[in-house]
Amino acid sequence: MNFNINNKQFLTEHPYVFIDFDGVIKDSVEVKSNAFMRLFDPFGQDVALKVRNHHEENGGMSRYEKLPLYLRWAGEELSDNLVKEYSRRFSKLVKKNVIDSEWVPGILDFFRKNFDKNTFLLVTATPQFEIEEILLSLNIRNFFKEVIGAPTKKTDAIQMLLEKHFITPESSVMIGDSFSDYHAAKENGVLFLLRSTNLNKNFQHKCKDHMFIDFINE
């Protein structure tokens, strides 16, 4: 069902807002799709397309989990050093492009109107060091009370923040665009809101929670 993300009563009743980054704050999921394609193109188009499809269907999954899987698909012999090298290459390909990608419509106004009344907690699969650099470059770090990135899993991140700040699940909501966001919310008893996009159409049919398109709707 289509949901008005700017519903004042809803935001008052859920003062703690867990929120994902890629696909929710920045329209950057496809940026990362293209980077994975470039990274695995040398192994052939079949492998590269398989990698792209998996990434887009598992947008909230950390690259630390994805890269070992993709390297096995490519026929590579796994080692910690190989995964670290591919993670370094991937980071080099994506960071600037993520910063330059389009904002999800209305997100900045949403933060500006609500960050003095709601507590925003960023939970992302982007590595911690990288998301911190991105947020500083975008000048939005001040909107978030806490920022937790990979290697911490989203389920663990939400649990940790609930306990650390004495937050009740009933007073919070998770805004995401992927099954991993949904799973992290449900495992912690937190309400989930799905930002529907062209890349998560398959999940939309399975998701019974509220959905919205962007942050502009009034």
N, C-alpha and C positions, 0 to 999 in steps of 0.2 A: 504494500500500500504506500502511496506517496505521502511523505511526511514533511511538515513545515519545520525546518531546522531552526527557525527563528522564533518558535513558539515560546513566549516569555514564561508562561506557567511551567512548561516542561523544563526550561533551563533553571528556574527557581527550585523546582523539585529535585533536580539533578545538578547540584552545584559543582560536582567533581567530574571533569570531562577528560577521559582518556582518549587520545587521538593518534592515528597513524600519520605518516608523512606522505610517502609516494601514493598518488592517486586520491589523496584527501586534502592535502595542503598544496602540493604541486602536482600537475599532470605529468608525472615523470616516469610512469610505469613503462611507457613505450620507449623512452630514452634508454632505459636499462635493457629492454628487449633488444634494441639495436646493438647495444654494447655486447651482449651475450652472443648475438649473431656474428659480429665481427671477430670475437674472441675464438669462436669455434668454426668459423668458415674454413680454416685450413684442413679440417677433418672431413670436409664434404658437406654438400647442401642438406642431405638427409639428417645428419647429426645436428647441424646448425638449426634446422627447422624444428627438430624434436626438442632441442634446448629452448628455443623461443616459445614454443607452445607450452612447455612445462612451466617456464617462468611466468607466463601470462596467466596461467591457471592457478599459480601458487605465488601470487604477488607478495604476500606477507611473509614468505619463507626467507630466512637468511641466506646470503651467498655462501656462508660457511657450511651450510647444509646442502646447497645446490651444487657447488663446484665439485665436490668429490663424486657426486652422482653423474654430473656431465662429463667429467674426465674419464669415468669408467665407460660411459657410452662412447667416448672417443677412442677407447682402447688403450688408454694410458695407464701405466703402472703407478698407483697412488703412493704418495709420500707427503709428509707434512710440508716439506720444502716446495713441492710442486703446487700444492694447494695455495700456499702463501704467495708463490710467484704469480699464479693466475688471479688471485685476489688483488695483488698489487696492480697488475695490468688492467683489471676490471675497474678498479678505483680511479686509475689514471684516465680511462676512457669516459667515465660517467660524471665525475664530480662537477666539472664546469658546465656540462650539459644539463645536469639537474638544476643547478643554480639558474641557468638561463631559460629553463622550461617555463611554460605558462602556469600562472597561479590558477588554482581551482576557483571559478568565478564566485566572488563574494567573501572569500575566506578572510581576507585582511580586515574588511569591515566587521565581520563576525567576531574576530579576535578583539578589535578595538572597542566594540560595543559591550563586550561581555567579560573581558579579562579582569576587570576590577570587581566583578560580581561572582564569576566562576573561576575555579582553579583548573588550569589546563596542564595535563600531564602527557608528554609525548612518549609514545611507545612505538619503536620502529625496528625493522630488520636491518636497517643500515648500520654499519659498524659505528661504535660510540665515537671514536675520534673523528670520523668522517661527517657524521650528522652534526656534531658540535661545530665543525668548521663551516658547514653549509649554513647553519642557522645564524652564525655570526656574520657570514658574507651577506645574507639576506636581511640582516638587522631585525630578526624576529625572536632572538633567544629570550628576550625579556618577557615574552608572553607565557613562558612555560615555567612552572614551579620546579618540575623535574624533567629530565630528558634521559631516557634509557634506550640504548641501542644494542646491537649484537656485540658480543656473543650471547647476552642474556636473552632467553626466549620470552616472547610476549606474555605467555601464561604466567611465567615466573615473575616478570616485571610488574604485572598488574597485582599479583598476590603480594609482592614485596611492598609496593606503594600503598596498598590498602592497609597493610599492617603498620607501616612506618608512620603514616599520617592519620591513623585511627579513622579510616574512611569506611563507612558501611556500604556494601554493594548496592543497597537500595537507593543510596543518594548519588550514585554515579552512573555514567554511561560511557560506552566505548564507541567511537566513530571510526569506521574502517571501510575497506573496499575488497576484502578477501576472506576466504574461509579461515585462514589462520587468525585473523582479527576476530572473527565470529567465535572461533573455538576458544581463544584466550579469554574473551568476555564470558562465555557460557561456563567455562571451567571455574570462574570466580564469582558466578552469580550476578554478573553485571549486565544491564540492559545493553543491547547492541543496535546500532544504527548503521545501515549499509548505504554508502554512496554508490549508486548504480552507474556503471559506465559500459561502454561497448566491450570492454575486456573482461567483464565479469558476468556476462549474460547467462552463462550456464549456472552460475551460483545463484543468480536472482531467482531462478525457478524453484530452487530448493529452500531459499531463505524465507522464513515466515515472519521475520521481524520488519520493523519500519524501514522504508527506503526513501532516499531523497536524491535529487540530481545535482544540485549545487547549493551554495549558501546565500543565493540571492532571493529565493522565494520568501514572500512575506505572508 
